[in-house]
Each structure stands twice: as structure tokens, then as C-alpha cells.
Amino acid sequence: MSFTPQNTARLLNAVTAAKGATTPVTGDKQSVEAQDFIMLYALITGANSGSAGNVTLHVYASPDGKNWAPYDITSVVLALAGVAEVKKAVQLNVRGIRYIKVKKVANADASYAATVSAWFGIDNRKYVG
């Protein structure tokens, strides 16, 4: 089954996270300027019925698309839990942020590699307060 969220931009295109390793990513950066919130969608495939542990996407921010913060602004954790495909959507407050990108993917499963993709879409709800 294919999973591509509608009206989204790709952040990460089928990166393989080696078993038990953290994989640096040279994925796409995307502008989120003038947005208050976005929805971040993640998909993991290639896991196995025996898989366990988590895969974590580390999302970083940049004011100019070149200089990235030394820490992630959020981590999206997906539990493998013995299934072949895991999907997750999370809302992310990006008020005041110009660019985001996934810079690394950590696979805590010691037995299986996993393939990770991510997208983001605009969440039309505006910040109040």
C-alpha cells in the first residue's frame, strides 16, 4: 500500500536507517516561513514482524537554510512494534522558524533496518495567544 499525504512537501525520501544505528541525513530543507503550525507526516517501511524498538526522526531548524541549530527542535518517535509499516502525524509549532529539515534518523531496533520517509503540510490553524 502506498502512503503519500495530500498537499504536502517531501522532507525525507526513503532513507534507510541501519539496524541499531543513527544515520545522518542530507535530505531536503523546506521553508516554513509565515506559518504558525505544520503537520509532519512520517512513514516507516521494511520493518519485520520480529522488529521492536523505535525509529526517531530528528528535525532541525535554520534561520537561513544554511546554518542549522546544534540541537533538534523536535523528535518524532515511531514504535516499530512488529509491524511492516508505521505511519504517524504530529503537529509542530514553527512560529518564527524559516526552514526545517530532518538531519538524522536513529533506529533503535538491533535486528532490522527500516526505510523512512517524511513530508510536511500546512496546518491552517493560526496561533492565538
N, C-alpha and C positions, 0 to 999 in steps of 0.2 A: 504494500500500500504506500502511496506517495503522500508526503506531507509538505505543503508549501502554503504558509499563511497568506491570505489575500491582502493586497495593498501594503506590501512590506518591502524593505530593502535588506539585502543579504549582508550579514556581518561576518559570517564564517561559513566556508564552503567545504563540507565533507573532510574535515581534518581527522586523521587517525590518531587517537590517543593511545600510546603503547601501554600494555598492561603494567600496572604498578608504577607509572612514571608521570612526570609533569612535562608536557610538550609545549615549547614556545611556539607562538603562532604569528605569522606575518599576514594576517587577514586584513580585510578591508576596513578602513575607517569610514565612519558615516557622520555627516553633520546633523546635529540635533538642535541647532541654534533656533531660538524663538519658540521652543517647545517647553511646556511645563512637565509633561509626563509622556513616556513612551511605553509600549508593551514590548517586552523582549520575549521572543519565542525560541525555544531550543529543542532539538531533536537528536536523540542518540540511537544509532542502529548498530548492528553487528554484535551486540551482546549475546549471551547464550543462556540457556535455561539454568546453567550452573553458576551464572555470574552473580556477584554480590559486591557490595561496596557502593561508592558514589563516584560520579564524574562531576567535576566542578569547573565551570567557566568563569574566568576572572576578567571582569570588564573594567577598562581603564578610561580616563578622561583626559582631554587635552584642550588648551585654550586656542591652539593654532593648527592642530593636526600634525605637528612635528615633534613637539616637546610633550611627553606624556608624564602624568603624575607617577611618583615612585610606588604607589600603592593602588589597589583596585578600589573603585567606587562601589562595586557590589560583586558578590559571588553568587552564581546561580548553581545550586546543587541539585543534581538529578540522581535519584536512587535507582540502581540497576535492578535489584530485586528479582533476578532470574527471568527477565522477560527480554524479548528480542528487540523491542522498540520502546523508547521512553520519550514522552513529549511533556513540555512544561511551558507555561506562560506566566510571566511576572511583570508587574507594573514597576517602572523605575522613574523616580523623580530626577529629571535632568535640567531643572531650572538653573540657569546660569552657566550651563555647560555647552560648549560649542561642538566638540567631537567626541565620539566614543569608538572603542574597538575592543575586541576580545584579544588579549595578548598572550594568554596561556590557558591550557586545559590540563587539569590534573585528574588522572584515572587511578582511583584507589583500589580497583579490582586487580588482584595479583595474578589472576589466571587468564583474563580475556582483554584484548584490545577493544576499543569502541570507536565508532566513527561519529563525529559531532558536527552538526550544522546549526547556525543561528541566524535569526532575522530580527528586525525591529519594525514596528509600525507606530504611527502617531495615535496617541490616546487623546481624544478631543476634549476630555475634561480639563478644565482650567484650574490652576491653583487658586484657592481662596483662603486668605488669612495672612 
